[in-house]
Amino acid sequence: MFRTTDKRNAKIYNMFDNQFINIPKFRIQGFDNHYFCTNNKLHNIKSKRILKKRVKCSSVGYELNGKFITLKNLKSLLIKINKLSQNL
């Protein structure tokens, strides 16, 4: 990690410390703000949070907009994103 004594540049270096760029790979049909990214985790783009898996009545799934969706039902809703822009 690069450290500097200049206070202006210190904020810039600390901002990018331990942060990674995650590119969306799959979007979920009917839930426009939720994406599976390159780190294989479910992200909410609007709130900028990572959603955790939950167990509800012995079923594993995610809570999307207040609605619990199991992994089995979620697989049929996934849509692969081919390209985000022409630069990729």
C-alpha positions as CSV (number, residue, x, y, z in Angstrom):
1,M,0.0,0.0,0.0
2,F,1.3,3.4,-1.0
3,R,1.4,6.0,1.8
4,T,2.1,9.7,1.3
5,T,2.6,12.7,3.6
6,D,0.6,15.1,1.4
7,K,-2.9,15.4,2.9
8,R,-4.5,16.1,-0.5
9,N,-3.2,12.9,-2.1
10,A,-3.7,10.8,1.1
11,K,-7.5,11.0,0.7
12,I,-7.2,9.7,-2.9
13,Y,-5.0,6.8,-2.0
14,N,-7.1,5.8,0.9
15,M,-10.3,5.9,-1.2
16,F,-8.9,3.3,-3.6
17,D,-7.4,1.1,-0.9
18,N,-9.0,-2.4,-0.7
19,Q,-11.6,-1.6,-3.3
20,F,-12.3,-3.8,-6.4
21,I,-14.3,-3.1,-9.5
22,N,-17.1,-5.6,-9.9
23,I,-18.6,-6.0,-13.4
24,P,-22.2,-7.2,-13.6
25,K,-22.6,-10.6,-15.2
26,F,-26.3,-11.5,-14.7
27,R,-29.3,-9.4,-14.1
28,I,-32.6,-10.6,-12.6
29,Q,-35.8,-10.4,-14.6
30,G,-38.3,-8.2,-12.7
31,F,-35.7,-6.8,-10.3
32,D,-33.8,-4.1,-12.2
33,N,-31.6,-2.9,-9.3
34,H,-30.1,-6.4,-8.5
35,Y,-27.1,-7.9,-10.3
36,F,-24.7,-10.9,-9.9
37,C,-21.2,-9.5,-10.4
38,T,-17.8,-10.9,-11.2
39,N,-17.2,-11.7,-7.5
40,N,-20.3,-14.1,-7.6
41,K,-22.3,-12.1,-5.1
42,L,-25.6,-10.4,-5.4
43,H,-25.4,-6.6,-5.5
44,N,-28.1,-4.0,-5.1
45,I,-26.9,-1.2,-7.5
46,K,-29.3,1.4,-6.1
47,S,-28.3,1.0,-2.4
48,K,-24.7,-0.1,-3.3
49,R,-24.9,-3.1,-0.9
50,I,-24.1,-6.8,-1.1
51,L,-27.1,-9.0,-0.3
52,K,-26.6,-12.1,1.8
53,K,-28.1,-15.5,1.4
54,R,-30.9,-16.3,3.9
55,V,-32.4,-19.6,5.1
56,K,-36.2,-19.4,5.5
57,C,-38.1,-22.6,6.3
58,S,-35.2,-24.8,5.3
59,S,-35.0,-23.0,1.9
60,V,-31.9,-21.0,0.8
61,G,-32.5,-17.8,-1.1
62,Y,-32.3,-14.1,-1.3
63,E,-34.7,-11.3,-0.1
64,L,-35.4,-9.1,-3.2
65,N,-37.5,-6.0,-2.6
66,G,-39.2,-7.6,0.5
67,K,-40.0,-10.9,-1.4
68,F,-38.1,-14.1,-0.6
69,I,-36.9,-16.0,-3.7
70,T,-35.3,-19.4,-3.4
71,L,-32.2,-20.2,-5.4
72,K,-34.1,-22.8,-7.5
73,N,-36.7,-20.1,-8.6
74,L,-33.9,-17.5,-9.0
75,K,-32.1,-19.5,-11.7
76,S,-35.0,-19.2,-14.1
77,L,-35.0,-15.4,-13.7
78,L,-31.3,-14.8,-14.5
79,I,-30.5,-13.1,-17.8
80,K,-26.8,-13.0,-18.9
81,I,-25.4,-9.6,-19.7
82,N,-23.3,-9.8,-22.9
83,K,-21.6,-6.4,-23.0
84,L,-22.1,-3.3,-21.0
85,S,-20.4,-1.0,-23.4
86,Q,-18.4,-1.2,-26.7
87,N,-15.2,-0.6,-24.8
88,L,-15.3,-4.0,-23.1
